Amino acid sequence: MKICVIGLGYIGLPTACLLAVNGHQVIGVSRNSKIVDEINKGQTRIKENGIEKLLTSALQKGLTATTNATGADCFLLCISVDLDEKNKRCDYTNLIQAAESVASHLKPKNVVILESTVTPGTTKNILVPLLEKNGLKANKDFFVVYCPERAIPGNLIQELVNNNRIIGASSGQGKTLAKGIYSSFVKGQIVFTDETTAETVKLMENTYRDVNIALSNELANLCEKIGVDVWEAIKLANMHPRVDLHRPGPGVGGYCIQKDPWFLHQIDSAQAKLIETARSINDGRPSYVVEKLKGFVRPNSTISVFGVAFKGNVDDVRESPATEIIELLLLNGYKAKAYDPYVTDYKFELFSLEEATKDSDCILVVADHSEFKGLDPKGIVNMKSRKIFDTRNIIDEEVWLESGFDVKLLGAS
Ligand code: SAJ
């Protein structure tokens, strides 16, 4: 098939590559001409295991990147649908633009697949009318499908291939065409439903995680009050066969989990109080961390912020709790020096490990990078005072205590 993939970001690019190496003729489309040039040269800004190798093979097999959509058998929309921060609702700007660019190339028997996370009803009520503007009738002349991606940053390619996929469509032909496309690279199960159910399922998955994390964060606060180590308590509770508490921490970042619950909430805010509360608990974590830090290290001190990525082992800083933590530290009179072994481009200056700890009063661990697990505190000799506050329960407390560090653990002490 000739497939036009609109959007060459974290999901669009690896998906375009997987389709190309599995025999499709793929045109990747991005509005950003720099990204298009880089991709055509085999370069990518996305740091994921195996992505460069995959891109090289895809280019050899006929993937090409360009700035404009062209005619194709299938259009795959992998654009970001953002959250309108003010109203906490779906912002359709990117979707409208992408749909309009597809509409002008749409021909009978084409299939248009939306992968982006959206509020339920978007495929039927927003995408279809935009595509029908060219005169063809959806699910009669051409077919529309919603098939959410479910891959995790840090292990994208593996998960794009191995995870189960949900194909949501109202027409049998749409389902068959989409199955043909996905089964060329997906090894997981492919299941069918209608488009609005598929949109809802995707949001339910990420909302489940957000609410679960909020509960763990609340439990962490309560455990702190009674001197119980929440990490040990959660580990033991999760030994129950029907309990799966997530990890407490400094907040929920990234592009998905902190945004998606609002797309459900916008259906009826009065009926979505739990979602709203979870969002507020998780959004409040950076400020909670800074309040806790105040009782451990006084203002005017220098804090070495370890890990500015939104989670461990990724270079992605989108909506990272570390950014708000650094802003709050500065507002509260602290100096902050950030160190991250993965991130190279960040809002605040980044320091090497040694520069970040030089004359510092406390290390604040914010992202759970594996590098921090095995870090040898004996090698850190240039701090003004030996203190460490771990918000992820990632360091080996015993080792740091033995090395003369005063150790504080979020959710425990
Ligand atoms: N976090 C916690 N505690 C946890 C788990 C996560 O505080 O127990 C925090 C992380 O540190 C991070 C944020 O939540 O700041 C989100 O992390 P994540 O690993 O849950 O999610 P993402 O945003 O990296 O990717 C998710 C994936 N969801 C998972 O179920 C692991 C992926 O499957 C989705 O497809 C993706 O969002 C998406 O596209 O929506």
Residues whose N, C-alpha, C, O or C-beta is under 5 A from the ligand:
A	BS01	SAJ	E149 R150 A151 I152 P153 N206 I213 H246 R247 P248 G249 G251 V252 G253 G254 Y255 C256 I257 F310 K311
